[in-house]
Structure formats: C-alpha cells, structure tokens
C-alpha cells in the first residue's frame, strides 16, 4: 500500500513540475509578444484599425455546420 502511495505521489510530483514548466513557458511567450507589440507600436509600424466584435454564440453556431 505504501509503495502504491509513493508511486502515485511521484506521478503527481512529475505532473506538477510539467505544469509549472508550461506556465513558465507561457509567461515567457506572453512577455515576448507584449514586448514585440510595444516595439511595433512605438515605431509606428502598426496602424490601428477598428475591429468588429463577433458574438461568440453566433460564431460557434456557424462553425458547427461545417
């Protein structure tokens, strides 16, 4: 019984490490993307345009027919 518990805890520990690693990678990607966008905006390489807001319900319904 103790061996099974130890085995399970080992699996949980490895999953926790993977999740922490993925979260760290995600944060790094977000920071890099924000910095890149800030540079583009600062250099005036981007031209702001109005965006249309899409109703998520209509969008999902339209996709389900495909």
PASEBA-1860 file (N, C-alpha, C; in nm, 3 decimals):
! residues 66
1> XXXXXXXX> 0.082/-0.120/0.000/0.000/0.000/0.000/0.086/0.126/0.000 ~ 0.194/0.124/0.081/0.284/0.240/0.085/0.353/0.261/-0.049 ~ 0.388/0.152/-0.116/0.454/0.162/-0.245/0.360/0.226/-0.348 ~ 0.233/0.189/-0.343/0.135/0.246/-0.435/0.118/0.396/-0.410 ~ 0.116/0.434/-0.283/0.103/0.575/-0.248/0.226/0.653/-0.293 ~ 0.343/0.594/-0.273/0.468/0.657/-0.315/0.470/0.674/-0.468 ~ 0.424/0.570/-0.538/0.417/0.575/-0.684/0.324/0.687/-0.731 ~ 0.208/0.696/-0.667/0.111/0.799/-0.704/0.166/0.939/-0.677
9> XXXXXXXX> 0.230/0.956/-0.562/0.289/1.087/-0.530/0.397/1.125/-0.630 ~ 0.474/1.026/-0.674/0.577/1.053/-0.776/0.515/1.103/-0.905 ~ 0.406/1.040/-0.946/0.336/1.083/-1.068/0.281/1.224/-1.050 ~ 0.219/1.250/-0.935/0.164/1.384/-0.909/0.275/1.489/-0.909 ~ 0.390/1.456/-0.852/0.502/1.550/-0.849/0.550/1.581/-0.990 ~ 0.562/1.477/-1.073/0.608/1.500/-1.212/0.509/1.585/-1.290 ~ 0.378/1.560/-1.270/0.277/1.640/-1.339/0.284/1.785/-1.292 ~ 0.304/1.806/-1.162/0.315/1.942/-1.108/0.435/2.013/-1.170
17> XXXXXXXX> 0.547/1.943/-1.186/0.666/2.002/-1.248/0.638/2.039/-1.393 ~ 0.568/1.951/-1.465/0.536/1.980/-1.605/0.446/2.102/-1.617 ~ 0.347/2.109/-1.529/0.254/2.223/-1.533/0.328/2.352/-1.502 ~ 0.415/2.349/-1.400/0.495/2.469/-1.368/0.580/2.510/-1.487 ~ 0.641/2.412/-1.554/0.725/2.440/-1.669/0.643/2.502/-1.782 ~ 0.524/2.447/-1.808/0.438/2.502/-1.913/0.393/2.643/-1.879 ~ 0.362/2.667/-1.752/0.319/2.801/-1.711/0.433/2.901/-1.727 ~ 0.554/2.858/-1.695/0.670/2.945/-1.710/0.693/2.976/-1.859
25> XXXXXXXX> 0.682/2.874/-1.944/0.698/2.895/-2.088/0.590/2.990/-2.140 ~ 0.468/2.972/-2.093/0.358/3.058/-2.136/0.385/3.202/-2.097 ~ 0.431/3.225/-1.973/0.463/3.361/-1.929/0.571/3.423/-2.016 ~ 0.674/3.344/-2.049/0.783/3.396/-2.132/0.732/3.434/-2.271 ~ 0.644/3.352/-2.328/0.588/3.382/-2.460/0.504/3.508/-2.455 ~ 0.422/3.522/-2.350/0.337/3.641/-2.336/0.423/3.766/-2.323 ~ 0.526/3.760/-2.240/0.614/3.876/-2.222/0.682/3.913/-2.354 ~ 0.732/3.813/-2.425/0.800/3.839/-2.553/0.703/3.900/-2.654
33> XXXXXXXX> 0.580/3.850/-2.659/0.481/3.904/-2.752/0.445/4.048/-2.716 ~ 0.429/4.074/-2.585/0.397/4.211/-2.542/0.510/4.306/-2.578 ~ 0.634/4.264/-2.558/0.748/4.349/-2.591/0.754/4.376/-2.741 ~ 0.729/4.272/-2.821/0.731/4.290/-2.966/0.622/4.386/-3.010 ~ 0.503/4.372/-2.954/0.394/4.464/-2.990/0.424/4.607/-2.946 ~ 0.483/4.622/-2.828/0.518/4.756/-2.781/0.620/4.821/-2.874 ~ 0.717/4.742/-2.922/0.816/4.797/-3.016/0.749/4.840/-3.146 ~ 0.657/4.755/-3.196/0.588/4.789/-3.320/0.504/4.915/-3.305
41> XXXXXXXX> 0.436/4.928/-3.192/0.353/5.046/-3.169/0.442/5.168/-3.153 ~ 0.550/5.153/-3.078/0.642/5.265/-3.055/0.705/5.312/-3.187 ~ 0.739/5.218/-3.274/0.800/5.252/-3.403/0.696/5.291/-3.507 ~ 0.570/5.291/-3.467/0.458/5.326/-3.555/0.451/5.236/-3.678 ~ 0.491/5.111/-3.660/0.483/5.015/-3.769/0.341/4.959/-3.782 ~ 0.263/4.972/-3.675/0.125/4.925/-3.678/0.031/5.042/-3.698 ~ -0.070/5.022/-3.779/-0.172/5.124/-3.800/-0.300/5.072/-3.736 ~ -0.349/5.140/-3.631/-0.472/5.090/-3.567/-0.592/5.099/-3.660
49> XXXXXXXX> -0.672/4.995/-3.663/-0.795/4.995/-3.741/-0.909/4.949/-3.650 ~ -1.030/4.994/-3.675/-1.141/4.947/-3.592/-1.166/4.798/-3.614 ~ -1.200/4.730/-3.508/-1.227/4.586/-3.517/-1.374/4.561/-3.490 ~ -1.430/4.464/-3.560/-1.568/4.426/-3.538/-1.574/4.321/-3.428 ~ -1.664/4.339/-3.335/-1.680/4.243/-3.227/-1.774/4.132/-3.274 ~ -1.731/4.009/-3.256/-1.809/3.894/-3.301/-1.879/3.833/-3.179 ~ -2.007/3.806/-3.194/-2.082/3.740/-3.089/-2.037/3.594/-3.085 ~ -1.979/3.547/-2.971/-1.927/3.410/-2.967/-2.033/3.303/-2.996
57> XXXXXXXX> -2.156/3.327/-2.957/-2.260/3.226/-2.983/-2.284/3.210/-3.133 ~ -2.292/3.320/-3.204/-2.313/3.312/-3.349/-2.193/3.249/-3.417 ~ -2.072/3.281/-3.369/-1.951/3.227/-3.427/-1.947/3.075/-3.410 ~ -1.976/3.025/-3.289/-1.974/2.881/-3.264/-2.081/2.808/-3.344 ~ -2.199/2.866/-3.355/-2.306/2.803/-3.430/-2.271/2.793/-3.578 ~ -2.209/2.898/-3.630/-2.171/2.897/-3.772/-2.065/2.789/-3.799 ~ -1.974/2.769/-3.707/-1.868/2.670/-3.726/-1.920/2.528/-3.715 ~ -2.023/2.506/-3.636/-2.071/2.369/-3.615/-2.134/2.310/-3.740
65> XX> -2.175/2.394/-3.834/-2.240/2.344/-3.957/-2.140/2.286/-4.056 ~ -2.013/2.325/-4.043/-1.911/2.279/-4.139/-1.890/2.131/-4.135
END
